[in-house]
Amino acid sequence: MARSNRKTAMTAAAVALTMLGLGFASVPLYRIFCEATGYDGTTRRVDEAQAATVQDSGRTISIRFDANVERGMPWQFKPLQRTDTVSIGVRDMALFWAKNTSDKTVTGTASFNVEPEQAARYFNKIQCFCFTQQTLKPGEEARMPVIYYIDPAILTDPDNKDVQQITLSYTFHVNAISAADAKALDPQQSGG
């Protein structure tokens, strides 16, 4: 009987560890899936070699840029140009500006999405500030580039035949700041 209970306990522990491992793996696997398919408004990340093979389609599309910060993040953040008309299949660059308005060094990570969602799979980023964390010292300002192109395959996708504008939206989230500093920066949390 004791041997049977031990075997059952070992099996349950193995299942629990497997489920825990799958829980941790699900986030990066989901991100990889979204980047590969454009699911949920996620753009594709491409390297220089992939980008070099794309040809100008001779057609244009409007790109709108949107910038936000999460509540309590002490940054100003905006695109330097709200809209741009780009040639489909040609690299373009958008610049965003950020400023740390606090007296603390703040590290942030930008999340992003594309609307309409069905266009996300054709929005290809070669370089983006969203690929890495960004750190700004107190009062520091930075220009942050995004180098991208729209895949000409969008022109043959019936789900995108009426798309005239694509919106690329970013939200910066606090990634590294002490809990005390974050509370001091957010009057709602400190009772003020």
TAMO-V669782 format. One record per backbone hydrogen bond with DSSP energy under -1.0 kcal/mol. CO is the residue of the C=O (numbers start at 1). NH is the residue of the N-H. Records with the same first field share a line. If there is no record, write none. Layout:
CO = NH, NH
This chain:
1 = 5
2 = 6
3 = 7
4 = 8
5 = 9
6 = 10
7 = 11
8 = 12
9 = 13
10 = 14
11 = 15
12 = 16
13 = 17
14 = 18
15 = 19
16 = 20
17 = 21
18 = 22
19 = 23
20 = 24
21 = 25
22 = 26
25 = 29
26 = 30
27 = 31
28 = 32
29 = 33
30 = 34
31 = 35
32 = 36
33 = 37
34 = 38
39 = 42
41 = 114
44 = 125
47 = 51
48 = 52
50 = 53
51 = 54
59 = 88
61 = 86
62 = 166
63 = 84
64 = 168
66 = 170
68 = 172
70 = 73
73 = 75
74 = 101
76 = 99
78 = 97
82 = 65
84 = 63
86 = 61
87 = 90
88 = 57
92 = 148
94 = 146
95 = 80
96 = 144
97 = 78
98 = 142
99 = 76
100 = 139
106 = 136
107 = 175, 176
108 = 134
109 = 173
111 = 171
113 = 169
115 = 167
116 = 119
117 = 120
119 = 122
120 = 123
122 = 151
123 = 44
124 = 149
125 = 46
127 = 147
128 = 131
134 = 108
136 = 106
137 = 140
140 = 100
142 = 98
144 = 96
146 = 94
147 = 126, 127
148 = 92
149 = 124
150 = 89
151 = 154
152 = 155
153 = 156
157 = 160
160 = 163
164 = 62
166 = 64
167 = 115
168 = 66
169 = 113
170 = 68
171 = 111
172 = 70
173 = 109
176 = 107
178 = 182
179 = 183
180 = 184
181 = 185
182 = 186
186 = 190
187 = 192
